[in-house]
Amino acid sequence: MTVEELWKVSLTLRKAARTRQKRLAELARQVAVCTKCDLALSRTNTVFSTGNVHSPLMLVGKGPGEAISLTAERLDALDNRVAKLERKPKAPAKAADK
């Protein structure tokens, strides 16, 4: 790959990151004023966290009024599942995939 091609790829990736950041910021604004469900009746704040905008996984934490102990149990279960996924050996690539 030439230097010019690498530069074009770099520009494309940076533009995509800015676009994703803008989309997430807009989503946070929409969530803050959303009244489409009963959660809007009891919430005092919406929380949009920070993180890697390229992450393929989003985790949603405790809902309003939810017992902390129940949330802790769910998070422990999630931690265990993620740990199992991390230890799971990857399947060997098929000949057609190479």
Contacts in CASP RR format, 6 or more apart in sequence:
PFRMAT RR
TARGET T0000
AUTHOR 0000-0000-0000
METHOD contacts of the structure
MODEL  1
MTVEELWKVSLTLRKAARTRQKRLAELARQVAVCTKCDLALSRTNTVFST
GNVHSPLMLVGKGPGEAISLTAERLDALDNRVAKLERKPKAPAKAADK
1 9 0 8 1.000
17 53 0 8 1.000
17 54 0 8 1.000
20 53 0 8 1.000
20 54 0 8 1.000
21 53 0 8 1.000
24 48 0 8 1.000
24 53 0 8 1.000
27 48 0 8 1.000
28 46 0 8 1.000
28 48 0 8 1.000
31 46 0 8 1.000
31 48 0 8 1.000
32 46 0 8 1.000
32 48 0 8 1.000
34 40 0 8 1.000
34 46 0 8 1.000
39 63 0 8 1.000
39 64 0 8 1.000
42 64 0 8 1.000
42 65 0 8 1.000
43 64 0 8 1.000
59 78 0 8 1.000
61 71 0 8 1.000
61 75 0 8 1.000
62 68 0 8 1.000
62 71 0 8 1.000
63 71 0 8 1.000
END
